[in-house]
Amino acid sequence: MTSLSNNIALIGKHSDEFKSELKKAGFTPVEFDSTKHVLEDTDSHQAISISGSEHGLTDKASISQLFDAGKVLVAFEPGVEYLKALHAATRTPIDLAATKPTVDHPLMVHKENGNVILTLTPKVKTNFEVPDGKFHPVHKSDLNILPNAKVLERAEGTPYSPGQLVEHIKRAVRVVDGAPAEIPAATGEVYGLDPDPDIAFYKKVQIRILADYSIKTLAFTAESDDVPTSDESHIQVYRTEWQMTIYVYATDVNPVGKTADNYEGTIYTYVVHDGFHGRKSGSPKRSVIKADYDNYRNWTYYFVDILRYDFQDTSGTLSKVTQQPNDNLYDHRDNTFAYNIAQEQKMMLFRAAKNKRWEFGARYQKPCAWNRFQMHQDTSTWDDAGYVISYNDYYDVWSDPEFKGKTWYKPGVFEETRIKILPDDNIPISGLTVFSSSVGKAPLRT
């Protein structure tokens, strides 16, 4: 007999492949026409997956019932009413209606240790060149008319397969069941951003952005030609896992009973960035092939030599206080660029029940380093957030984005004697962004 704890409720039409992958992972998919019967027996299902907007799960109370019961919620094209209700139930500072989950890029929500976890599989933007140290998209039709510019990243975004999605559902269910979450601690990291639990308006949410993409071009040959491939044994596949933990504090003025229109305090938002970008397990390793390949000689795989993360406040209400690490403060030693993140701030917060002031000392510190990669701030305006990590060893992508110099191939990175000491395609993501916002009448504080 199948354990009820392995049941997953499916509301709406789900693909046969998705249901098959659930069964392979040890789950029992149970299909329903609407949410009504699921809500009548929430203990029988570990996760609830909805597809389409005709599911009936559009009110805060019902979603709160499932969410507070420790259920994992998965949504494929759920409709804006579900997203608004989910936003209200989770009290997240993120505008969930703007995430627009699709069939290929669903939204998953669950709780870990009392914290709201949002898992997104967004559309991946690829194909970039970096003229003058700035990112600009390159249209495919333009690729053949750039005689002097090398396109640094030629990749295709890969939607998550049903098997990969089920893998993440299984991991979330395991954590909800009590298994410890796999959260590696960085050496020297100091986390002091959680105040007491009875603080008014304090919010915390963690966003996990997961993306796979593949590179189907092998490299430039000595004749400066590209070598395209459809051979699965040569297509490189990369995975990016970008995690943002967001903390929101209402300071200086008690927020109890206030609205966005009449609150006169200052809101601070801390965003801690973690994660990695690396070669996916099973992807072909970089190598030099001396044999002919479709009449080309001595081709080699590309490697990722530039990576950017960036996010913006589309509401126009946030003002950036700091973005760390500082790209001008680093120690360059043994091919490694080492930085440090360090932020401390005293905040006057308020206890929700006792209506009392409480001074909180927010603190975050983390040393971080990149092997043969240097960090650069590259934001169009001060209030944008993010940075670029670019390769700087045999050649410097940032100082020669159009590859007009010769160092990229002489001495170059495409020789058998040198390819073994290139980066291992495992680039960590580390950072801190702090915003302030006055939603009422008070001036911004920085």
C-alpha positions in Angstrom: 0.0 0.0 0.0 1.3 3.4 -0.9 2.0 5.8 1.9 -0.3 8.8 1.9 2.8 11.0 2.5 3.9 10.2 -1.0 0.7 11.5 -2.6 0.8 14.6 -4.8 -2.5 16.3 -5.7 -2.7 17.4 -9.3 -5.4 20.0 -10.1 -5.8 20.8 -13.8 -4.2 19.1 -16.8 -0.6 18.0 -16.3 1.6 16.3 -18.9 1.9 12.5 -19.0 5.7 13.0 -18.8 5.4 15.0 -15.6 3.2 12.3 -14.0 5.6 9.6 -15.1 8.5 11.4 -13.5 6.6 11.7 -10.3 6.0 8.0 -10.2 9.7 7.3 -10.9 10.6 9.5 -7.9 8.3 7.5 -5.6 5.3 9.8 -5.6 1.7 8.9 -6.3 -0.1 11.5 -8.4 -3.7 11.9 -7.5 -5.8 13.9 -9.9 -8.6 16.3 -8.9 -11.0 18.5 -10.9 -10.9 21.4 -8.3 -9.4 22.4 -5.0 -12.4 21.6 -2.9 -11.7 17.9 -2.2 -8.0 18.6 -1.6 -8.8 21.1 1.1 -11.1 18.6 2.8 -8.2 16.2 3.3 -4.9 18.2 3.3 -3.1 15.5 5.4 -3.2 13.1 2.5 -0.9 15.1 0.2 2.6 16.3 0.6 2.4 18.6 -2.4 -0.3 20.3 -4.5 0.4 21.1 -8.2 -2.0 23.3 -10.2 -2.0 23.9 -13.9 -4.0 26.6 -15.7 -6.3 29.1 -14.1 -9.4 26.9 -13.7 -8.4 25.3 -10.4 -10.5 27.3 -7.8 -7.4 28.1 -5.6 -7.8 31.8 -5.6 -8.4 32.9 -2.0 -5.9 33.7 0.7 -7.6 31.5 3.3 -7.4 28.3 1.3 -3.7 28.9 0.3 -2.9 29.8 3.9 -4.5 26.5 5.0 -2.2 24.5 2.6 0.8 26.6 3.2 0.6 26.5 7.0 0.1 22.7 6.8 3.6 22.4 5.3 2.5 21.7 1.8 4.7 22.3 -1.3 2.8 24.4 -3.8 3.7 24.2 -7.5 2.0 26.3 -10.2 2.0 26.1 -14.0 0.3 29.2 -15.6 -1.9 29.6 -12.5 -3.5 32.9 -13.4 -3.1 36.3 -11.7 -5.8 35.6 -9.1 -3.8 32.7 -7.6 -0.6 34.8 -7.6 -2.3 37.6 -5.8 -3.8 35.3 -3.2 -0.4 33.5 -2.8 1.2 36.9 -2.2 -1.3 37.8 0.5 -0.9 34.4 2.2 2.8 34.3 2.3 3.2 38.1 3.1 6.3 38.1 0.9 7.8 41.5 -0.2 8.0 40.1 -3.7 5.3 40.9 -6.3 4.4 37.4 -7.2 2.0 38.5 -9.9 4.9 39.8 -11.9 6.7 36.4 -11.9 4.3 35.1 -14.6 4.9 31.3 -14.2 4.6 29.3 -17.5 4.4 25.6 -18.5 8.2 25.5 -18.9 8.9 27.9 -16.0 6.7 27.1 -13.0 6.7 28.7 -9.5 7.2 26.5 -6.4 6.6 27.7 -2.9 7.3 26.0 0.5 8.6 26.7 3.9 12.0 25.8 5.4 12.5 26.5 9.1 9.6 28.9 9.1 11.0 30.8 6.1 9.1 31.3 2.8 11.1 29.7 -0.1 10.2 30.7 -3.7 11.8 28.6 -6.4 11.7 30.1 -9.9 12.9 28.7 -13.3 13.0 31.9 -15.3 13.7 32.4 -19.0 17.4 32.7 -19.6 18.8 35.6 -21.6 21.9 34.6 -23.6 24.1 35.7 -26.5 26.0 38.7 -25.4 28.9 40.8 -26.5 30.6 43.3 -24.2 31.7 46.4 -26.2 33.1 49.2 -24.0 32.5 47.1 -20.9 28.7 47.1 -21.2 26.4 44.3 -21.9 24.3 44.4 -25.1 22.2 41.7 -26.6 23.4 40.2 -29.9 20.8 39.2 -32.4 21.4 36.0 -34.3 21.2 37.9 -37.6 24.1 40.1 -36.5 26.5 37.3 -35.7 28.1 37.3 -39.2 28.6 41.0 -39.4 30.9 41.4 -36.4 34.3 40.8 -37.9 36.2 42.2 -35.0 34.0 41.3 -32.0 33.9 37.8 -30.6 30.6 36.9 -29.1 31.5 35.9 -25.6 28.6 33.6 -24.7 26.7 31.6 -27.3 24.2 29.6 -25.3 20.6 28.6 -25.4 18.3 28.7 -22.4 17.0 25.3 -21.5 13.5 24.9 -19.9 13.5 22.6 -16.9 12.5 19.1 -17.8 9.7 17.4 -15.8 12.4 15.2 -14.3 14.4 18.2 -13.1 11.3 19.8 -11.7 10.3 16.6 -9.8 13.9 16.6 -8.4 13.3 20.0 -6.8 9.8 19.0 -5.6 11.3 15.9 -3.9 14.0 18.0 -2.2 11.4 20.5 -0.9 9.2 17.7 0.4 12.1 16.1 2.1 13.0 19.4 3.9 9.3 20.0 4.9 9.3 16.4 6.3 12.1 17.4 8.6 15.3 16.4 6.7 18.0 19.1 7.2 18.4 21.5 4.3 21.7 21.4 2.6 23.0 24.9 3.3 26.8 25.0 3.2 28.3 27.8 5.4 31.1 29.9 4.0 34.2 30.2 6.0 34.2 33.5 7.9 30.5 34.2 7.1 28.7 36.2 9.8 24.9 36.2 9.6 23.2 38.7 11.9 20.1 39.8 10.0 17.2 38.1 11.9 15.7 40.2 14.7 13.5 38.9 17.4 10.3 37.1 16.1 7.8 39.7 17.5 9.1 42.6 15.4 6.4 44.6 13.6 6.4 44.4 9.8 9.6 42.4 9.6 9.5 40.2 6.5 11.9 37.6 5.2 11.7 35.5 2.0 14.2 33.4 0.0 14.1 33.3 -3.7 15.9 30.5 -5.6 16.4 31.0 -9.3 17.4 27.9 -11.2 18.5 27.9 -14.8 20.2 25.5 -17.2 21.6 26.4 -20.6 23.8 24.8 -23.2 26.6 25.9 -25.5 26.3 24.3 -28.9 29.3 26.1 -30.5 32.7 24.5 -29.9 35.2 27.3 -30.5 37.0 29.4 -33.0 39.5 27.6 -35.1 42.9 28.9 -36.2 41.0 30.1 -39.3 38.7 32.1 -37.1 35.7 30.0 -38.0 33.0 28.7 -35.5 32.4 25.0 -35.1 28.7 24.3 -34.5 27.7 21.0 -33.1 24.5 19.0 -32.5 26.4 16.1 -31.0 25.2 15.6 -27.4 28.6 14.3 -26.4 30.1 17.8 -27.2 27.3 20.1 -26.1 28.2 21.8 -22.8 25.4 22.2 -20.3 25.7 24.7 -17.4 23.6 25.2 -14.3 23.1 28.4 -12.5 21.6 28.5 -9.0 21.1 32.1 -7.7 19.7 32.4 -4.3 18.5 35.7 -2.8 17.5 36.0 0.8 15.5 39.2 1.3 15.0 40.9 4.7 12.7 43.9 5.1 12.6 46.2 8.2 10.4 49.1 9.1 12.5 51.6 11.1 12.2 54.8 13.2 8.4 55.0 13.3 6.0 52.3 14.6 4.4 50.7 11.5 1.5 49.2 13.4 -1.8 50.5 12.0 0.0 52.4 9.2 -0.4 52.1 5.4 2.1 52.9 2.6 0.4 56.3 2.2 0.8 57.5 5.8 3.9 55.6 7.1 6.6 58.2 7.9 9.5 55.8 8.7 12.1 54.3 6.5 12.0 50.8 5.1 15.4 49.0 4.7 15.7 46.0 2.4 18.8 43.7 2.7 19.4 41.2 -0.1 22.0 38.5 0.4 23.1 36.8 -2.8 24.5 33.3 -2.8 24.8 30.4 -5.3 27.0 29.2 -8.1 27.4 28.9 -11.8 29.0 25.7 -13.0 29.2 22.9 -15.4 26.3 20.6 -14.9 27.1 17.1 -13.8 27.6 14.8 -16.8 28.4 17.7 -19.2 31.4 17.1 -21.5 34.7 18.4 -20.0 36.7 21.0 -21.9 39.4 19.5 -24.1 41.5 19.9 -27.2 40.8 17.6 -30.1 43.6 17.2 -32.6 41.6 15.0 -35.0 39.5 16.6 -37.7 35.9 17.5 -36.9 33.9 18.3 -40.0 37.1 19.4 -41.7 38.2 21.6 -38.8 41.4 21.0 -36.8 42.3 21.5 -33.2 39.0 22.8 -31.9 38.3 23.2 -28.2 35.3 23.9 -26.1 34.3 27.4 -25.1 34.4 28.2 -21.4 32.4 30.9 -19.7 34.6 33.9 -19.4 32.0 36.5 -18.2 29.0 36.3 -16.0 26.7 39.0 -14.8 23.9 39.1 -12.3 21.5 42.1 -12.2 18.2 43.0 -10.8 16.2 46.2 -10.6 13.4 47.9 -8.6 10.7 48.4 -11.2 8.5 50.4 -8.8 11.0 53.2 -8.5 10.6 53.4 -4.7 13.9 52.0 -3.7 17.2 53.8 -3.3 20.4 51.7 -3.1 22.5 52.3 0.0 25.3 49.9 -0.8 26.3 47.1 -3.2 29.0 44.8 -2.0 31.7 43.6 -2.4 33.3 46.8 -3.6 35.0 46.1 -6.9 37.8 48.5 -6.1 38.8 46.8 -2.8 40.5 43.5 -3.5 43.6 41.4 -3.0 45.1 39.9 -6.1 47.3 36.9 -5.2 48.1 33.5 -6.8 45.6 34.1 -9.7 42.8 34.8 -7.2 40.9 38.1 -6.7 39.8 38.2 -3.0 37.1 40.6 -1.7 35.2 41.1 1.5 31.5 41.9 2.3 31.0 43.8 5.5 27.9 45.7 6.6 26.7 46.8 10.0 23.7 49.1 10.8 21.8 50.1 13.9 18.0 50.2 13.4 15.2 51.3 15.6 12.5 48.7 15.3 9.2 48.1 17.2 7.7 45.1 18.9 4.4 44.3 17.4 2.5 43.3 20.6 4.1 45.6 23.3 4.4 48.7 21.2 8.0 49.2 22.4 11.1 50.4 20.7 13.9 48.0 20.2 17.4 48.7 18.8 18.6 46.1 16.4 22.2 45.7 15.2 22.0 44.3 11.7 25.3 42.7 10.6 26.5 40.7 7.7 30.0 39.7 6.7 31.5 37.3 4.2 34.9 36.9 2.5 34.6 35.9 -1.1 37.1 35.1 -3.9 37.1 34.2 -7.6 39.9 32.2 -9.2 41.1 34.1 -12.3 37.9 36.2 -12.4 37.8 39.8 -11.4 34.6 41.6 -10.3 33.3 44.8 -11.9 30.4 47.0 -11.1 28.3 47.5 -14.3 25.0 49.2 -13.6 23.3 51.8 -15.8 22.1 53.8 -12.8 23.1 54.0 -9.2 19.9 52.2 -8.0 20.5 49.1 -10.1 22.0 46.2 -8.3 24.5 43.6 -9.4 28.0 43.1 -10.8 30.0 41.3 -13.5 32.6 38.6 -13.0 35.0 38.5 -15.9 38.0 36.3 -16.7 41.4 38.0 -16.2 44.4 35.8 -16.7 45.8 34.9 -20.2 43.6 37.7 -21.4 41.3 40.4 -19.8 37.8 40.3 -21.1 36.9 43.6 -19.5 39.8 45.7 -20.9 39.5 44.1 -24.4 35.8 43.1 -24.8 36.1 43.0 -28.6 39.2 40.8 -28.6 41.2 43.2 -30.7 44.4 42.2 -29.0 46.2 38.9 -29.5 46.5 37.7 -25.9 43.4 35.5 -26.1 45.1 33.3 -28.6 48.8 34.2 -28.2 49.9 32.8 -25.8 46.2 32.0 -25.7 43.9 29.7 -23.8 43.3 27.2 -26.7 46.5 25.3 -26.4 46.8 21.8 -24.9 49.5 22.9 -22.5 47.3 25.7 -21.1 43.8 24.4 -21.2 44.3 22.3 -18.0 44.9 25.3 -15.8 41.9 27.4 -16.9 39.1 27.9 -14.4 37.0 24.8 -13.6 33.7 26.4 -14.6 32.5 26.7 -11.1 32.0 30.4 -10.3 30.5 31.2 -6.9 27.9 34.0 -6.5 28.3 36.2 -3.4 27.0 39.7 -2.7 25.0 42.0 -0.6 22.6 44.8 -1.7 21.0 47.2 0.7 18.1 49.5 -0.3 16.2 52.2 1.6 12.7 53.4 0.8 10.4 56.0 2.2 6.9 54.9 1.4 5.4 57.9 3.3 6.6 61.4 3.8 10.0 61.0 5.5 13.2 61.7 3.5 15.4 58.8 2.5 18.3 57.9 4.8 21.6 56.6 3.5 
